[in-house]
Amino acid sequence: MTTTEPNRWTDRRSDAVSARKEAYEQLRRASTWRLLAATKAPAVLAILQATFPAGDRRLPRSELVARVGAHLDLLHDDSSEEHESRGEESRDEESRGEARGGRTAAEYVDGWVREGYLTRRDDPQRTETTFEPSPAAIDAIQFIASLEDHRPTTTESRLQLVVQQFERLAQETETDRDVRLADLQRRRERIEAEIRDLAEGELMLPSPEASTDRLRDILQIATELSGDFLQYREDLRAVDLHLREQILSPEGSRGEILEQLLAGDDLLGQSSVGRTFTAFFRMLNDPVQTRTAQELVDRLLERDFSRSLGRDEREKLANVFSDLYEPAQEVLDVKTELYRSLARFVRSQDFRQHRVLLETLQEAQGLALAQKDEVPTREPFALELDLSRVQMSSVAQHRLKDPTDPGAPAEAEVHDATSLSVEVLQDLVRTNDIDIVGLTGSVNEVRGRSGQASIGDVLRERPADQGLASVIGLMFLATSHAQEREGSTEIVSWRELDGNDYAAKVPSYYFLEDVPVE
């Protein structure tokens, strides 16, 4: 070996270390790192955990400020140490807050939003802005919780999970028929040997400790699943923003993207994050798989070794699937709303106005950059601007509107609910000449864009042309071709031919596959 070879290896190693350091410098600016590195991180993490316990993933601003205010004394401790660990700008802001006698709970909440620890959500169905922990805060809390538990990750059960998944993937992707047949025969021999041992009275069970470790590992994976929904929503918004940037960009595949959106293609669903979530959501809503999985969970709760679990762990295990439905549905609602907004953005030709504005801003920026070395920043600019004229009037002439006062709503006529059998629905379809073919096309079109669709989803995108008759037709199709979520209902609304709006509560049905055209 020549002397230059070790030098090359050393240079490559040095370059790799420098690249990794640069990557860590970027990560250091992320919200997760900043939160963990903050001096008040113990107080902030403890307050976030207490403020957002299990089941309270989103809070209105007034309730959030009240909950943070109950622990404000924890944030006012050790203010001097906090000053030493922060940058100059943050120190000045903190010093001003402490000089006023301590920052208020509302100021802390606003600061956590700026730092990326909380995410603000404007829900049109709520009169007050809501907040929830950001994906960065969730990651930080889970990391600290893993340190607190002191549970090693290099357990036998986790290694078995890895090996089992490798084995399953290798078997399912094997293209050699003989190799695959030999694997199946070996598996059959092992099963037959186990059946013989069991028939002879030999029952081999893993130790209670090993079973408990495996169950806790599975619970940890399920917990990480529930924490990923926030990241799904942020990733979908990032994909939506990227698509809008491509539409406004003068270069690249702008024309192709516009053609796909105008044709009704769901580019959000076709993205990697969209495909991953759609597959997950479809499996979560499969009634056969979820029912089988829940039965397995119930059997595990009856085992002796599961009694060593804590109360919180047993509760998580019992609700491991039901806890996933609501956040998964929220992600689907975000995906659907982003798709509709992007489609409106293209079909309404609003993107043309945005593009003209973007080109004007870029032109102005180019002119400013060209003059930056010639025009001093502190020199007065010899340009006079005439102010636009405005008609002044007294404030007393204006009648103020209270945005929180919805006014006196009209009384709604409520009818008693009656259950309709399949035979009754068939008779209604036959006697009222309901357009089943048109409704089938509407269901397949809406379901094709989002992967699944409920009766309410179809009515929101394709209004009921025949009024109540269209709703009855959709119920008829749902009873034959959709999956019912037991114990769940939804509110559907439509406009009758007389112009009046109506609403009804119906069982929740989800079309997971195309309805055949009869």
C-alpha positions in Angstrom: 0.0 0.0 0.0 1.4 3.4 -1.0 1.5 6.3 1.3 -1.1 8.2 -0.7 -3.8 5.6 -0.1 -4.1 6.3 3.7 -4.1 10.0 2.9 -7.0 9.5 0.5 -8.9 7.4 3.0 -8.3 10.1 5.6 -9.5 12.8 3.2 -12.7 10.9 2.4 -13.3 10.4 6.1 -12.7 14.1 6.8 -15.1 15.1 4.1 -17.8 12.7 5.5 -17.4 14.2 8.9 -17.6 17.7 7.6 -20.7 16.9 5.6 -22.3 15.3 8.7 -21.4 18.4 10.8 -23.1 20.6 8.2 -26.2 18.4 8.3 -26.3 18.6 12.1 -25.9 22.4 11.9 -29.1 22.4 9.8 -30.9 20.1 12.2 -29.8 22.3 15.1 -32.1 25.0 13.7 -35.1 22.7 13.7 -37.7 23.1 16.4 -37.1 19.7 18.0 -33.4 20.4 18.6 -34.1 23.9 19.9 -36.8 22.7 22.3 -34.5 20.0 23.7 -31.6 22.4 24.0 -33.5 25.1 25.8 -32.8 25.6 29.5 -36.5 25.7 30.3 -37.1 22.5 28.3 -38.1 20.5 31.4 -40.8 23.0 32.2 -42.0 23.4 28.7 -42.2 19.7 28.0 -43.9 19.0 31.3 -46.5 21.7 30.6 -47.1 20.5 27.1 -47.7 17.0 28.3 -50.1 18.2 31.0 -51.9 20.6 28.6 -52.4 18.0 25.9 -53.2 14.7 27.6 -54.5 11.7 25.7 -57.7 12.7 24.0 -57.0 16.4 23.9 -55.0 16.9 20.8 -56.5 20.3 20.0 -57.5 23.1 22.2 -59.1 26.6 21.7 -56.9 29.5 22.6 -58.7 30.5 25.7 -58.5 27.0 27.2 -54.9 26.6 26.2 -53.9 29.9 27.8 -55.8 28.9 31.0 -54.0 25.6 31.2 -50.6 27.1 30.6 -51.4 29.9 33.2 -51.9 27.2 35.8 -48.2 26.3 35.6 -46.8 29.8 35.0 -44.6 29.7 38.1 -42.6 26.8 36.5 -41.7 29.0 33.5 -40.7 32.0 35.7 -38.1 29.9 37.6 -34.4 30.2 36.7 -34.9 33.1 34.3 -31.2 34.1 34.5 -30.0 30.7 33.4 -32.4 30.9 30.5 -30.9 34.2 29.4 -27.4 32.7 29.3 -28.4 29.8 27.0 -30.3 31.9 24.4 -29.1 34.2 21.6 -28.9 37.9 21.8 -32.3 38.6 20.2 -34.1 36.0 22.5 -32.3 37.4 25.6 -33.5 40.9 24.8 -37.0 39.7 24.3 -36.9 37.6 27.5 -35.4 40.4 29.5 -38.1 42.8 28.4 -40.7 40.2 29.5 -39.1 39.7 32.8 -38.7 43.4 33.3 -42.5 43.7 33.0 -42.9 41.3 35.9 -42.8 38.0 33.9 -44.3 37.0 30.6 -48.0 36.0 30.6 -49.4 32.7 29.6 -50.6 34.2 26.3 -47.1 35.5 25.5 -45.6 32.1 26.1 -48.2 30.5 23.8 -47.5 33.0 21.0 -43.8 32.4 21.5 -44.2 28.7 21.3 -46.0 29.1 18.0 -43.2 31.2 16.6 -40.6 28.6 17.8 -42.5 25.8 16.2 -43.6 24.0 19.4 -47.3 24.6 18.7 -49.3 24.7 15.5 -52.1 27.2 15.0 -55.2 25.9 13.2 -58.1 28.1 11.9 -61.1 25.9 11.8 -64.1 27.4 10.0 -66.5 25.3 12.2 -65.1 27.0 15.3 -65.4 30.7 16.4 -62.0 30.5 18.1 -58.5 29.6 16.9 -57.3 26.2 18.0 -53.8 25.0 18.8 -52.1 21.6 18.9 -48.6 20.3 19.5 -46.4 20.4 16.5 -44.7 17.3 15.1 -41.4 18.7 16.5 -42.9 18.9 20.0 -44.3 15.4 19.7 -40.9 14.0 18.7 -39.2 15.8 21.6 -41.8 14.4 24.1 -41.4 10.9 22.8 -37.6 11.1 23.0 -37.7 12.3 26.6 -40.3 9.6 27.5 -37.9 7.0 26.0 -35.1 8.2 28.3 -37.4 8.2 31.3 -38.6 4.6 30.7 -35.1 3.3 30.6 -36.2 0.4 28.4 -33.4 -0.9 26.1 -34.4 -1.1 22.4 -32.0 -4.1 21.8 -34.5 -6.6 23.1 -35.0 -10.2 21.9 -38.6 -9.4 21.0 -37.6 -6.4 18.7 -35.0 -8.6 17.0 -37.7 -11.3 16.4 -40.0 -8.6 14.9 -37.3 -7.6 12.5 -36.4 -11.1 11.6 -40.1 -12.0 11.0 -40.7 -9.0 8.8 -37.5 -9.8 6.8 -38.7 -13.4 6.4 -42.2 -12.4 5.4 -41.0 -9.9 2.8 -38.5 -12.4 1.4 -41.2 -15.0 1.0 -43.8 -12.7 -0.6 -41.3 -11.3 -3.1 -39.7 -14.6 -4.1 -40.0 -15.1 -7.9 -38.6 -18.7 -8.0 -41.5 -21.0 -7.7 -39.4 -23.9 -6.5 -37.9 -21.9 -3.7 -41.2 -20.5 -2.7 -42.8 -24.0 -2.7 -39.9 -25.3 -0.5 -40.5 -22.4 2.0 -44.2 -23.3 2.2 -43.4 -26.9 2.8 -41.0 -26.1 5.6 -43.6 -23.9 7.2 -46.1 -26.7 6.9 -43.7 -29.2 8.5 -43.2 -26.8 11.5 -46.9 -26.4 11.9 -47.6 -30.1 11.7 -44.8 -30.8 14.3 -46.4 -28.2 16.6 -49.8 -29.8 16.1 -48.4 -33.2 17.0 -46.7 -31.8 20.1 -49.9 -30.0 21.2 -52.0 -33.2 20.6 -49.6 -35.1 22.8 -50.1 -32.7 25.6 -46.9 -30.7 25.2 -47.7 -27.0 25.4 -44.7 -24.7 25.0 -45.2 -21.0 26.0 -42.7 -18.2 26.1 -41.8 -16.8 29.5 -44.1 -14.1 31.0 -41.2 -11.6 30.9 -40.6 -12.2 27.1 -44.3 -11.9 26.4 -44.6 -8.7 28.3 -41.5 -7.3 26.4 -43.1 -8.1 23.0 -46.4 -6.6 24.0 -44.7 -3.4 25.1 -42.7 -3.2 21.9 -45.9 -3.5 19.9 -47.5 -0.8 22.0 -44.6 1.4 21.3 -45.0 1.0 17.6 -48.7 1.8 17.9 -47.9 4.9 19.9 -45.5 6.1 17.2 -48.2 5.5 14.6 -50.6 7.9 16.4 -47.8 10.5 16.6 -47.2 10.4 12.8 -50.6 11.8 11.9 -49.4 15.4 12.6 -46.4 14.8 10.3 -48.8 13.4 7.6 -50.7 16.7 7.6 -47.6 18.8 7.5 -46.2 16.7 4.6 -49.5 17.0 2.7 -49.4 20.8 3.1 -45.8 20.8 1.9 -46.8 18.8 -1.2 -49.6 21.2 -1.9 -47.3 24.2 -1.5 -44.8 22.6 -3.9 -47.5 22.0 -6.5 -48.6 25.6 -6.3 -45.0 26.8 -6.7 -44.6 24.6 -9.8 -47.8 26.0 -11.2 -46.5 29.6 -10.8 -43.0 28.8 -11.9 -42.2 29.9 -15.5 -40.1 26.8 -16.1 -40.4 23.1 -15.4 -43.4 20.9 -15.8 -46.0 23.6 -15.2 -48.1 22.7 -18.3 -48.2 19.0 -17.4 -49.3 19.7 -13.9 -52.1 22.0 -15.1 -53.3 19.4 -17.5 -53.4 16.7 -14.8 -55.3 19.0 -12.4 -57.8 20.1 -15.0 -58.4 16.5 -15.8 -59.3 15.8 -12.2 -56.1 13.9 -11.2 -55.4 13.8 -7.5 -51.7 14.8 -7.4 -51.8 14.9 -3.6 -53.0 11.4 -3.5 -50.4 10.3 -6.1 -47.5 11.7 -4.1 -45.5 9.3 -1.9 -47.0 10.6 1.3 -50.5 10.5 -0.2 -50.1 6.9 -1.4 -48.7 5.8 2.0 -51.5 7.4 3.9 -54.3 6.1 1.6 -53.0 2.6 2.0 -52.9 3.0 5.7 -56.4 4.5 5.9 -57.9 1.8 3.7 -56.5 -0.9 5.9 -57.6 0.9 9.1 -61.2 1.1 7.7 -61.3 -2.5 6.6 -64.0 -3.9 8.9 -62.8 -7.5 8.6 -59.2 -6.8 9.5 -60.0 -4.3 12.3 -62.5 -6.7 13.8 -60.0 -9.6 13.7 -57.3 -7.4 15.2 -59.5 -6.2 18.0 -60.5 -9.8 18.8 -56.8 -10.6 19.1 -56.2 -7.6 21.4 -59.1 -8.8 23.6 -57.6 -12.2 23.9 -54.2 -10.8 24.8 -55.8 -8.7 27.6 -57.1 -12.0 29.1 -53.6 -13.5 29.3 -51.9 -13.7 32.7 -48.7 -11.9 31.6 -50.7 -8.8 30.4 -51.7 -8.2 34.1 -48.1 -7.0 34.7 -48.8 -4.0 32.5 -49.7 -0.7 34.0 -53.2 0.8 33.9 -52.2 3.3 31.2 -50.6 0.5 29.1 -53.7 -1.7 29.4 -55.9 1.2 28.4 -53.7 1.9 25.4 -53.8 -1.7 24.4 -57.6 -1.9 24.7 -58.1 1.3 22.5 -55.1 0.8 20.2 -57.3 0.9 17.0 -60.1 3.1 18.1 -57.6 5.8 19.0 -56.3 5.9 15.4 -59.7 6.6 13.7 -60.2 10.2 14.7 -56.7 11.5 13.8 -56.7 9.5 10.6 -60.0 11.0 9.6 -58.6 14.5 10.3 -55.7 13.8 8.0 -58.1 12.6 5.3 -60.2 15.8 5.8 -57.0 17.9 5.3 -56.1 16.0 2.2 -59.6 16.4 0.7 -59.7 20.1 1.5 -56.3 20.7 0.0 -57.3 18.8 -3.1 -60.5 20.9 -3.5 -58.6 24.1 -2.9 -55.9 23.2 -5.4 -58.6 22.3 -8.0 -60.4 25.6 -7.4 -57.1 27.5 -7.7 -56.6 26.0 -11.2 -60.1 25.9 -12.6 -60.9 29.5 -11.5 -57.8 30.7 -13.3 -56.7 32.4 -10.1 -53.2 31.1 -10.7 -52.8 33.5 -13.7 -53.3 36.5 -11.4 -50.8 35.0 -8.9 -48.3 34.4 -11.7 -48.6 38.0 -13.0 -48.1 39.3 -9.4 -45.1 37.0 -8.9 -43.5 38.1 -12.2 -44.0 41.8 -11.2 -42.4 41.2 -7.8 -39.5 39.4 -9.4 -39.0 42.2 -11.8 -39.1 44.8 -9.0 -36.6 42.7 -7.0 -34.3 42.5 -10.0 -34.4 46.3 -10.4 -33.7 46.8 -6.7 -30.7 44.4 -6.7 -29.3 46.1 -9.8 -29.4 49.5 -8.0 -28.2 48.3 -4.6 -24.6 49.3 -5.2 -25.4 52.6 -6.8 -28.1 54.0 -4.4 -27.1 54.5 -0.8 -29.6 53.1 1.6 -29.6 56.2 3.9 -29.8 58.8 1.1 -33.2 60.4 0.7 -35.1 59.3 -2.4 -36.2 62.1 -4.6 -39.7 60.8 -5.3 -43.1 62.2 -4.3 -46.1 60.1 -3.9 -49.6 61.5 -3.9 -51.8 60.0 -1.3 -55.1 58.6 -2.5 -58.2 60.5 -1.5 -60.6 58.9 0.9 -64.0 60.2 2.1 -64.0 60.7 5.8 -67.1 60.1 7.9 -67.9 59.7 11.6 -67.4 56.4 13.3 -70.8 56.8 14.9 -72.4 56.4 11.5 -71.2 52.8 11.3 -73.1 50.0 12.9 -70.6 47.5 14.5 -71.1 43.8 14.0 -70.3 41.3 16.7 -68.5 38.4 14.9 -69.3 36.1 17.8 -73.1 36.7 17.6 -74.6 34.3 15.0 -78.0 36.0 15.3 -81.3 34.2 15.8 -81.2 31.1 13.7 -84.4 29.9 12.0 -86.1 27.0 13.7 -85.3 23.8 12.1 -88.1 21.2 11.5 -87.0 17.9 13.0 -88.6 14.7 12.0 -88.4 11.4 13.8 -85.9 8.9 12.4 -87.2 5.7 10.9 -85.1 2.8 9.8 -85.3 1.8 6.1 -84.7 -1.8 5.1 -83.0 -2.9 1.8 -86.4 -4.0 0.5 -88.0 -0.6 1.3 -85.0 1.2 -0.5 -85.4 -1.0 -3.5 -89.1 -0.2 -3.7 -88.4 3.5 -3.4 -85.8 3.3 -6.2 -88.2 1.4 -8.4 -91.3 3.6 -7.8 -89.5 7.0 -7.9 -87.4 6.6 -11.1 -84.2 7.4 -9.3 -81.1 8.0 -11.5 -79.0 5.1 -10.2 -76.7 5.2 -13.2 -75.8 8.8 -12.6 -75.4 8.3 -8.9 -73.0 5.4 -9.6 -70.9 7.6 -11.8 -70.8 10.3 -9.1 -69.7 7.8 -6.4 -67.0 6.3 -8.6 -65.7 9.8 -9.5 -65.5 11.1 -6.0 -64.1 7.8 -4.6 -61.5 7.7 -7.3 -60.0 11.0 -6.3 -59.6 10.3 -2.5 -59.5 6.5 -2.3 -62.8 6.3 -0.4 -66.0 8.3 -0.1 -68.9 8.5 2.3 -72.4 9.5 1.3 -71.8 13.0 2.7 -68.6 13.3 0.6 -70.5 12.5 -2.6 -73.2 15.0 -1.8 -70.7 17.7 -1.1 -69.0 17.3 -4.4 -72.0 16.3 -6.5 -75.2 18.0 -5.3 -78.4 16.0 -5.2 -80.0 16.7 -8.6 -83.2 14.8 -7.6 -83.3 16.1 -4.0 -84.3 13.5 -1.5 -84.5 10.9 -4.2 -80.8 11.2 -4.8 -80.1 10.6 -1.1 -82.3 7.5 -1.1 -80.4 6.3 -4.2 -77.1 6.7 -2.5 -78.3 4.9 0.6 -79.5 2.0 -1.7 -76.0 1.9 -3.4 -74.3 2.0 0.0 -76.2 -0.9 1.5 -75.1 -3.1 -1.5 -71.6 -1.8 -2.3 -70.2 0.1 0.7 -68.7 -0.8 4.1 -70.7 0.3 7.2 -68.9 1.7 10.2 -70.9 0.2 13.0 -72.2 2.6 15.6 -71.2 5.7 13.5 -73.4 8.2 11.8 -72.9 11.3 9.7 -75.0 14.4 8.8 -75.8 14.8 5.1 -77.4 17.8 3.6 -79.1 18.6 0.3 -81.2 21.2 -1.5 -84.7 20.1 -2.6 -86.2 21.1 -5.9 -88.3 23.8 -4.1 -85.0 25.6 -3.1 -85.2 24.7 0.6 -82.2 23.0 2.4 -82.5 19.9 4.4 -80.3 17.7 6.5 -80.5 14.1 7.9 -78.5 11.8 10.1 -77.7 8.5 8.3 -75.4 5.5 9.1 -71.8 6.0 8.1 -71.1 4.0 4.9 -67.7 4.2 3.0 -67.3 3.3 -0.6 -63.9 1.6 -0.8 -64.2 0.2 -4.3 -65.9 1.3 -7.5 -69.6 0.6 -7.8 -70.3 -1.6 -10.8 -72.5 0.0 -13.4 -75.6 -2.0 -13.9 
